[in-house]
Amino acid sequence: MNASLRGRHANCKSTAADYAAVNAGDVKLRASMTDARILMNTFRFAKNPLKLSYGRKRGDKRTVVDGALLFDSGSQVSASYMVGTRNCKLKYSYLHGGVTTLEPCYDLGKNVWDFAISRRLYDNVFKATYQTWSKNLALEWLRNHVFNGTFKMSASVNLAEESKDPKFIAETTWELEM
């Protein structure tokens, strides 16, 4: 049995979140200590895994349904839809050469494209994203270490704002073997 704990704090928000996950054979149990409740299931669709999740925030009347269909180890199509709105995003993820991932995303509600590219280098992943509608540019560095756990450093800046003050986020995860 494996367990995973994760904590997160962001300087741009006054909230924090804690997550716990337990894998016991084919059963995956997840719990979170935030204001969102998430259910996740995996099905087979034409012999390909289809992952579906449902989330609803407490005190908020928004419901989000997410899905991802994996075609092979390098190609995936995913969608996210907020029920009762035009907020729907479609994303294609392509793994090139086993180390570089390209992810164009189309937002049907806003009629705009977002782009992401990431590259794996040893235990590190470097990622850049750009949202065309908000002109938000983000950079991320993720390091996954067997003994020291995982940490993520990210920074983002809104290029449309005059001040262009970056927002920084630090996150860490420790893996526990039970």
Secondary structure, 3 states (H helix, E strand, C coil): CEEEEEEEEECCCCCEEEEEEEEECCEEEEEECCCEEEEEEEEEECCEEEEEEEEEECCCCCEEEEEEEEEECCEEEEEEEECCCCCEEEEEEEEECCCEEEEEEEECCCCEEEEEEEEEECCEEEEEEEECCCCEEEEEEEEEECCCEEEEEEEEEECCCCCCCCEEEEEEEEEEEC
